[in-house]
């Protein structure tokens, strides 16, 4: 009898985990034949090429910004997108940022907002000769547009404006008000750009249905175990903080050391921090990420992901060994500055270090500070929180209809991808809009392979013309799925069926 019960229990257990694996085996359906024949892709690529020529480089100090470059770009946008500037209200915010308002005929639906940023990072001095084409030339060659901002993120600004211009050409009228926000200092925290735009909208009592900002791309070859490209939609972003650690000891001549030097004391403290990171977690966003990718993975991995409860500890160990997945599971610790000493034969009385933390949504600034003091546990080390700390953003709900709408749109345009919620480990302008909506999504419809990672903020930044067309199609469809109703120039409305079958010229 006991043997029968054991066998029955084993069979039931095996059946249970096989059933869970089957539940994670359904392939995401991307069944759409959308195309846009009235989109002039050649002209769009040339307009992006022109936009690249403006050196809208962000500077840490607002007074150092070359404002003339931003003003010239503003003037170019008016010329390049005449219908946008005829039908939408444009406001210049803090001299260089732009806010567009496309008003609806009624206000019974909450507005939506699409954001990106006008500024780009500078080209590292001495690397100019390493570029295939000058970084601000906007050269189009062999199916690629080259230049600073083609990936981060003039492409986002221009693709959004191209989509609105196209919709206006079709005579579209929005069901709900649409805001477009383009900050000028995202690369240096966005305090003068996105923050000011957000504050202006808050003063007007604007409450958004959702906001879509630039963010994670469509990654090809994300993992060997995944066959499809993965569209990563960041539903939250990490917080940020830095601490200053200072160690003080007796100075003097190096020939007569007085116990541990300040450098040794501080090195011990840093070693403690880096060897004792904050705990990793496999719940929440990370779990959702892998569960959404499971249908595109081989059977052994589907089996493990479907039964997280059984393999959680093992899976956590594996993911902790890879920098990208480790960063997604925990608050990261990185020592970025170490300063001490002035001469080789003089014992320094003080050593100073800066440690940077990217805070996981499961933690807070206070949690990290307590962790640091507990781990170091040394009265000889002074711990000081530096200005500019920021808690993680709220996590947007992936069951919300707005997320489902975004997910649907991605699949309609990029029919070969798997869509997966994810965590943004870097900062974006989206964090400045958390006071306007709980639905914040960070996604850039940019196709990326591993070799592209060095191009962002690096040398030979480029974007394929074909992918740029997909980006424009994506924004058109996203607006069409959530915020527009068709209307012909004559005033007669087209049917949704007619509008869904417009193809590229």
Number of C-alpha atoms within 10 A of each C-alpha: 6 7 8 9 10 11 12 12 12 12 11 12 12 11 12 13 16 14 15 16 22 15 13 21 20 12 13 16 13 17 13 14 11 17 19 18 12 13 19 14 19 12 11 19 25 16 19 27 23 18 28 25 19 24 23 29 22 22 18 11 8 12 8 10 17 14 17 13 16 21 17 14 21 19 11 15 18 14 12 21 17 11 17 25 15 11 14 17 13 16 15 16 19 14 13 24 24 21 22 20 18 19 18 17 11 10 11 10 13 15 24 22 22 21 21 30 28 32 27 26 21 16 15 10 7 7 10 14 11 11 14 13 18 16 25 19 17 26 20 19 11 8 12 19 24 27 28 33 33 28 26 26 21 23 28 30 23 25 27 22 21 27 23 23 21 22 23 20 14 16 19 21 21 23 22 22 22 22 21 24 26 28 29 29 28 24 21 19 17 22 15 19 28 31 19 17 24 22 16 14 17 14 8 9 10 17 15 23 18 21 23 21 26 25 27 24 20 24 21 17 15 16 12 8 16 18 18 18 21 25 30 24 29 26 24 27 29 29 24 22 20 23 21 18 19 23 24 18 19 14 16 14 12 14 9 10 13 13 9 11 21 25 24 14 19 27 17 13 22 22 12 15 21 15 10 14 17 20 11 19 19 18 13 13 23 17 17 16 20 20 19 20 26 27 24 23 21 14 16 11 18 23 21 19 25 24 18 18 9 12 13 17 12 11 14 17 12 12 17 16 10 10 10 11 14 18 21 25 25 23 25 22 21 15 17 10 11 16 12 17 15 9 9 9 11 15 23 21 16 19 22 20 20 20 20 18 19 27 28 29 22 17 18 19 21 11 12 21 16 11 16 20 16 11 16 20 12 15 9 15 20 16 18 13 16 13 9 9 16 16 19 22 22 16 19 20 16 17 8 10 11 19 20 13 14 22 19 20 24 25 21 22 25 24 16 18 23 27 23 22 30 26 24 24 22 12 21 22 27 25 24 19 22 16 14 20 16 18 24 29 28 26 23 26 28 22 22 21 13 11 7 16 11 11 16 17 17 16 20 21 24 22 24 20 21 13 16 26 20 20 25 27 27 24 24 24 24 22 24 22 14 19 19 20 20 22 19 14 12 7 10 10 14 15 11 11 8 9 17 15 12 14 13 12 11
